[in-house]
Amino acid sequence: MLHCHAWQKDHAILKFPCPEKITVLAVAHSGTWAMAGTPKGKLYVWEVSTGALIRSWDAHYKTVTAVRFAQDDSYVVSSSEDAVVQVWELAEILSPVGYHSTGNEFVVGGTAETHVMASGGATGLPTARHTWTEHTLPVTDIVCGYGLGPYTRIVTASRDRTCKVWDYGTGQLLTTLLFPNAICRVTVDPVETVLYAGTDTGVVWQVQLYRTQNNQHDTRFAPGTASLTSDMPWSAVGGDRRIVDITESFTDDSRTHWPMFHGHSEAITGLELSFDGTLLVTASRDGKCIVWDTHSRQQIKVLSHHKGAVSNLQLILRPPGLTGVLGLGVSGNETLKLPNIQPFKRITQDPYVNNGSLTGSTNATTMGDPALIPASGLESLRNNLGAVTEPLVTLPTQQAATHARQVLTELTSKNSQASLQANVAQLQSKLDRIQDHHAKLRGLNDELYQTTVTKFMDSFRDKYQN
């Protein structure tokens, strides 16, 4: 069951059931799409404004643990307890599966066995652009870096005590950071120079992703055998699939290389940075949320109002509808318009979008074997379709348009003068019938009146004569 709340309301504005239990839910930065993962490894994609279920498919073998949209919403990353991370292009997820090429022929319609997809093979399902299986234990968190499309980096955290940095464009593993404990949450600062990793013991690690010339003596980060020069004052930590063990720097002389935040007693469940990267907010199973200063690593504020474990944490700009917000272009008495959100549907309404099958579709049209049309050119396609007089799939909008055209054709095909004369004669006949009926009613009314008056006068006369 999903609940939608608004800042101006003290109760849920929408409540609706889901196809199955939801473990994770993510909404695109544009607010257009929503994606959810389930314990069975299935992914669902809805359009928020209409509630339409766009696509659902089996993406993982075990429970989905995280779903993240890219900053530009061009791709989505999902992870699972099966230790697999998959990257999906949003354009492919949203593309229809009814018309796709198999190479020498087009498939129009069909069943689950005959639907094909140009990039998804014979299953008709979306194909992941990247599938990463380097983790050995369940993946717990994902961070999509800042930037556009192929120029972004992705960070994944796992219970195998590692955080891995990936390049989205090439799909290559860049660096593996090895920690002493299982990692529950991870985040990076806006310029992607510092990584914060929360462990299952409540400790948050602060890892610098770049080093300066002062770290030249640290051979763990040396890129090959090349030495740093004045022309290259900064270099990335790791790289070339290197494994960086952050515990190796824990000596009396270099303990400050990898600072830590101590304040929680149980596993970290939320890790968020402010928009300028100066504040870090952490949440834990111990029921506390702590606001930290990232430079001094001092606690600024501790929120301990929760009676149980904190399950999630997210930082947002304070919305205009929240109490005490002024100067944001909204007056105190003005009511903000709620976003257009509809209950999410449990089945697909497009006969082509349901795991490549028509099963369970509300608008499913009975179709026989799929029509196979040779793709030998546009002229050949026109010739093959020349004998087709009816559409293979008739949608409700097509039926309404066809009926309207038929009515319009009938009206315009008749002689306008004869049609007007027929209408006048019909109206005159109706008027004559109404007049006859009215005359009969007047006669009955007059007769009833005379009878009533006569009886009354007779009774009155008899009363006074006696």
C-alpha positions in Angstrom: 0.0 0.0 0.0 1.4 3.4 -1.0 0.5 6.6 0.8 0.9 10.1 -0.8 1.1 13.0 1.6 1.0 16.8 1.1 2.6 19.4 3.3 -0.8 21.3 3.6 -2.6 18.1 4.7 -2.4 16.2 8.0 -3.5 13.0 6.4 -2.7 11.1 3.2 -4.2 12.5 0.1 -4.0 9.2 -1.7 -3.9 5.6 -0.7 -3.7 2.8 -3.2 -2.6 -0.8 -3.3 0.4 -2.0 -5.4 0.7 -5.2 -7.4 2.9 -6.7 -4.7 4.9 -5.7 -1.7 7.2 -2.8 -2.4 10.8 -2.7 -0.9 12.1 0.4 -2.6 10.5 3.3 -4.4 12.2 6.1 -6.4 10.8 9.0 -8.4 12.6 10.7 -11.3 14.0 14.2 -10.7 11.5 15.5 -13.2 8.6 13.9 -11.2 7.3 12.2 -14.3 8.2 8.6 -13.6 8.2 6.3 -10.5 10.0 3.0 -10.2 9.6 0.4 -7.5 11.3 -2.8 -6.6 9.8 -5.9 -4.9 11.1 -8.8 -2.8 10.8 -11.1 -5.8 13.3 -9.0 -7.8 10.7 -7.3 -10.0 10.7 -3.7 -11.2 7.6 -1.6 -11.9 7.5 1.7 -13.7 4.6 4.1 -13.5 3.7 7.5 -15.0 3.0 9.7 -12.0 0.5 12.0 -13.6 -1.8 9.3 -15.0 -0.9 6.3 -12.7 -0.4 4.2 -15.8 1.8 1.1 -15.3 4.3 1.5 -18.2 6.4 -1.7 -17.7 7.1 -4.5 -15.2 9.7 -7.2 -15.6 11.9 -9.6 -13.6 15.1 -7.7 -13.2 16.8 -9.6 -10.3 16.7 -13.0 -8.7 16.3 -11.7 -5.1 14.9 -8.7 -3.2 15.6 -5.3 -4.8 17.5 -3.2 -2.3 18.0 0.1 -4.2 16.7 2.0 -7.2 18.3 5.3 -8.3 17.6 7.7 -11.2 20.4 9.5 -12.8 20.7 13.3 -12.3 19.3 13.9 -15.8 16.9 10.9 -15.6 18.6 9.3 -18.6 19.1 6.0 -16.9 18.1 4.1 -13.8 20.3 1.9 -11.6 18.9 -1.0 -9.6 20.6 -3.4 -7.1 19.5 -6.5 -5.3 20.4 -9.0 -2.6 21.7 -11.2 -5.4 24.8 -8.9 -5.4 24.1 -7.7 -8.9 23.9 -4.1 -10.1 22.0 -3.3 -13.3 21.9 -0.1 -15.3 18.8 0.5 -17.4 18.3 3.2 -20.0 15.0 5.0 -19.3 14.3 5.4 -23.1 14.4 1.7 -23.6 12.2 1.0 -20.6 9.6 3.5 -21.9 9.7 2.3 -25.5 6.7 0.2 -26.7 7.3 -3.5 -27.2 4.6 -4.0 -29.9 6.6 -3.0 -33.0 10.2 -4.2 -33.1 12.6 -5.5 -35.6 14.1 -9.0 -35.6 16.5 -8.2 -38.4 14.6 -9.4 -41.6 11.0 -8.9 -40.5 8.8 -6.8 -38.4 6.6 -8.3 -35.7 3.2 -6.6 -35.2 1.2 -7.9 -32.2 1.5 -11.5 -31.1 1.8 -13.2 -27.8 4.4 -13.5 -25.1 6.3 -16.1 -27.1 6.2 -14.1 -30.4 6.9 -10.6 -29.1 10.4 -9.6 -29.8 12.5 -6.5 -29.0 15.3 -5.1 -31.0 17.6 -4.8 -28.0 15.9 -7.3 -25.7 16.0 -10.4 -27.8 13.1 -12.8 -28.0 11.8 -12.1 -24.5 10.5 -8.6 -25.3 12.0 -7.3 -22.0 14.3 -4.4 -21.6 18.0 -5.2 -21.6 20.3 -3.7 -19.1 23.0 -1.5 -20.6 25.5 -2.6 -17.9 25.4 -5.6 -15.5 27.9 -5.5 -12.7 28.6 -8.7 -10.7 31.8 -7.8 -9.0 30.2 -7.6 -5.5 30.1 -10.8 -3.5 27.4 -10.0 -1.0 24.1 -8.0 -1.2 24.4 -4.5 -2.5 22.9 -2.0 -0.1 23.1 1.5 -1.7 23.7 3.3 -5.0 24.8 6.9 -5.8 24.5 8.3 -9.3 27.1 11.1 -9.8 26.5 14.5 -11.2 26.7 15.2 -14.9 25.0 14.2 -18.1 24.6 10.6 -19.4 27.8 8.8 -20.3 30.0 11.3 -18.4 28.8 10.3 -14.9 30.2 7.9 -12.3 28.2 5.5 -10.2 29.1 4.4 -6.7 27.8 1.1 -5.2 28.0 -0.1 -1.6 27.8 -3.7 -0.4 27.9 -5.8 2.7 31.1 -7.3 1.3 32.8 -4.3 3.0 33.5 -2.5 -0.3 32.4 0.6 -2.2 33.0 0.4 -5.9 33.2 3.3 -8.3 32.1 2.7 -11.9 32.2 4.7 -15.2 28.7 4.8 -16.7 29.9 5.5 -20.3 32.2 2.5 -20.5 30.8 0.3 -17.8 34.3 -0.2 -16.4 35.2 -0.6 -12.7 37.4 2.3 -11.7 38.2 1.8 -8.0 37.3 -0.5 -5.1 37.4 1.0 -1.6 37.8 -1.7 1.1 36.4 -1.0 4.6 36.7 -2.9 7.8 32.9 -3.3 8.2 29.9 -3.9 6.0 28.7 -0.7 4.2 25.0 0.2 4.6 24.9 3.7 3.0 27.1 5.8 0.8 27.0 9.3 -0.6 29.4 11.7 -2.3 29.8 15.5 -2.1 28.5 17.7 -5.0 32.0 17.9 -6.7 32.6 14.2 -6.1 35.9 14.7 -4.3 34.8 13.2 -0.9 33.0 9.9 -0.3 31.1 9.1 2.9 30.4 5.5 3.8 28.1 4.4 6.7 28.8 1.0 8.3 26.7 -1.5 10.2 28.5 -0.5 13.4 27.4 3.1 13.2 30.7 4.6 12.1 30.8 6.9 9.1 34.0 7.0 7.1 35.2 10.1 5.2 37.3 9.2 2.2 39.2 11.6 -0.1 38.8 10.6 -3.7 41.8 12.8 -4.8 45.3 13.2 -3.4 47.8 16.0 -3.6 51.6 16.1 -3.9 51.8 15.8 -0.1 50.6 12.2 -0.4 53.3 11.3 -2.9 55.0 9.1 -0.3 51.9 6.9 -0.1 52.7 4.2 -2.7 49.2 2.7 -2.3 47.8 5.5 -4.6 50.6 5.9 -7.0 49.3 5.5 -10.6 51.7 2.9 -11.9 55.3 3.9 -11.7 54.9 7.5 -12.8 55.7 10.2 -10.2 53.8 13.3 -9.6 55.0 16.6 -11.1 54.1 20.2 -10.7 51.9 19.9 -13.8 49.8 17.2 -12.0 49.2 18.4 -8.4 46.1 16.2 -8.0 45.4 12.6 -8.9 42.5 10.3 -8.3 42.7 7.7 -5.6 42.9 4.2 -7.0 41.9 3.9 -10.6 42.6 1.1 -13.1 40.5 -1.3 -11.0 42.8 -0.9 -8.0 41.7 -2.0 -4.5 42.3 0.7 -1.9 42.3 -0.7 1.7 41.6 2.3 3.8 42.6 0.6 7.0 46.3 0.4 5.9 46.7 4.1 6.7 45.9 3.6 10.4 49.2 4.3 12.0 50.1 6.9 14.5 51.4 9.1 11.8 48.6 8.9 9.3 45.4 8.3 11.2 44.0 11.6 9.9 44.1 10.4 6.3 40.7 8.7 6.7 38.6 10.6 9.3 35.5 9.0 10.9 32.3 10.2 12.4 31.4 8.6 15.8 27.9 9.1 17.2 25.7 6.2 16.4 25.6 2.8 18.2 23.9 0.8 15.4 23.8 0.5 11.7 23.6 3.6 9.5 20.2 3.7 7.6 20.5 7.2 6.1 23.3 9.4 4.8 22.7 12.8 3.1 24.8 15.9 2.4 23.6 19.5 2.2 23.6 21.1 -1.2 27.0 22.8 -0.5 28.5 19.8 1.1 29.2 21.5 4.5 26.7 19.5 6.5 26.3 15.8 6.8 23.1 14.2 8.2 23.1 10.6 9.3 20.3 8.3 10.5 20.6 5.0 12.3 18.8 2.1 13.7 19.4 3.6 17.2 16.6 6.1 16.4 18.8 9.1 16.2 19.5 11.6 13.4 22.7 13.6 13.7 23.7 16.8 11.8 27.5 17.0 11.4 29.9 19.7 10.2 31.9 18.0 7.5 35.1 20.0 8.1 35.4 19.7 11.9 33.3 16.5 12.2 31.6 17.9 15.2 27.9 17.2 16.0 25.8 20.3 15.4 22.4 18.9 16.3 21.0 15.5 17.5 17.4 14.6 16.7 16.2 11.7 18.9 12.4 12.1 18.6 11.9 8.7 17.0 10.7 5.9 19.1 12.2 3.2 16.9 14.8 2.8 14.2 15.0 5.4 11.4 14.4 3.6 8.1 15.1 6.3 5.6 16.5 9.8 5.3 16.3 12.5 2.6 17.2 16.2 2.4 15.1 18.6 0.4 14.7 22.3 0.0 12.1 23.5 2.5 8.9 23.5 0.5 6.6 26.7 0.4 3.8 24.7 1.9 5.7 24.0 5.1 4.9 26.1 8.2 7.0 29.3 8.7 8.2 29.6 5.1 8.3 33.2 3.9 9.8 35.0 1.0 9.4 32.2 -1.5 6.8 33.8 -3.7 3.8 32.3 -1.8 1.7 34.4 0.6 0.6 33.0 4.0 -3.0 32.7 2.9 -2.4 31.3 -0.5 -3.1 27.6 -1.0 -0.5 25.8 -3.1 -1.8 23.6 -5.9 -1.2 19.9 -5.3 0.8 18.1 -8.0 -1.1 15.9 -10.4 -0.7 12.4 -8.9 -3.0 9.5 -9.7 -3.3 6.1 -8.0 -0.8 3.7 -9.6 -2.5 1.0 -11.6 -1.8 -2.7 -11.0 -2.0 -3.9 -14.6 -0.9 -2.4 -17.9 -3.5 -0.7 -20.1 -1.5 -0.8 -23.3 -2.0 -4.2 -24.9 1.6 -4.2 -26.0 3.1 -3.5 -22.5 2.9 -6.3 -20.0 6.1 -8.4 -20.1 5.6 -8.5 -23.9 2.3 -10.3 -23.4 -1.4 -9.4 -23.7 -2.3 -11.4 -20.6 -3.9 -9.2 -17.9 -4.3 -6.2 -20.1 -7.5 -4.3 -19.7 -7.7 -3.3 -23.4 -6.4 -6.7 -24.7 -7.7 -7.5 -28.1 -7.9 -11.0 -29.3 -5.4 -11.5 -32.1 -4.3 -14.6 -33.8 -0.8 -15.3 -35.0 1.4 -12.3 -35.4 1.6 -10.7 -38.8 5.2 -11.1 -40.2 6.0 -8.4 -42.7 9.3 -8.5 -44.7 11.3 -5.4 -44.1 12.8 -5.2 -47.6 12.0 -1.6 -48.0 9.2 1.0 -47.7 7.6 0.1 -51.1 7.5 -3.6 -50.2 5.9 -2.7 -46.9 3.2 -0.7 -48.6 2.5 -3.5 -51.0 2.2 -6.1 -48.2 -0.2 -3.8 -46.3 -2.3 -3.0 -49.4 -4.6 -5.9 -48.9 -5.2 -5.1 -45.2 -8.5 -3.3 -44.9 -9.0 -3.4 -41.1 -6.5 -2.4 -38.4 -4.8 -5.3 -36.6 -5.5 -3.6 -33.3 -8.5 -1.4 -32.7 -8.2 0.9 -29.7 -11.3 2.7 -28.1 -10.2 6.1 -29.6 -10.0 4.6 -33.0 -13.5 3.1 -32.7 -14.9 6.5 -31.6 -13.2 8.3 -34.5 -14.5 5.7 -37.0 -18.1 6.1 -35.7 -17.9 9.9 -35.9 -16.7 9.7 -39.5 -19.5 7.3 -40.5 -22.2 9.7 -39.0 -20.6 12.7 -40.7 -20.5 10.8 -44.0 -24.2 9.9 -43.7 -25.2 13.5 -42.9 -23.2 15.1 -45.7 -24.2 12.5 -48.4 -27.9 13.3 -48.2 -29.6 16.1 -50.2 -29.8 19.0 -47.8 -33.1 20.5 -49.3 -34.9 17.2 -49.1 -33.6 16.6 -45.6 -35.0 20.0 -44.5 -38.4 19.3 -46.0 -38.6 16.0 -44.3 -37.7 17.5 -41.0 -40.4 20.2 -41.4 -43.1 17.6 -42.3 -42.1 15.6 -39.3 -42.3 18.6 -37.0 -45.7 19.6 -38.4 -47.1 16.1 -37.8 -45.9 16.2 -34.2 -47.5 19.7 -33.7 -50.9 18.4 -35.0 -50.8 15.5 -32.6 -50.0 17.8 -29.7 -52.9 20.1 -30.6 -55.4 17.2 -30.8 -54.2 16.0 -27.4 -54.5 19.5 -25.9 -58.1 19.8 -27.2 -59.1 16.5 -25.7 -57.6 17.6 -22.3 -59.5 20.9 -22.4 -62.7 19.0 -23.1 -62.2 16.6 -20.2 -61.3 19.5 -17.9 -64.4 21.5 -18.8 -66.6 18.5 -18.3 -65.0 17.8 -14.9 -65.5 21.4 -13.9 -69.2 21.5 -14.9 -69.9 18.3 -13.0 -68.2 19.5 -9.8 -69.9 22.9 -9.8 -73.3 21.3 -10.5 -73.0 18.9 -7.6 -71.8 21.6 -5.2 -74.7 24.0 -6.1 -77.2 21.2 -5.7 -75.9 20.2 -2.2 -75.8 23.9 -1.2 -79.4 24.5 -2.3 -80.7 21.4 -0.5 -79.0 22.4 2.7 -80.6 25.9 2.9 -84.1 24.7 1.8 -84.2 22.3 4.6 
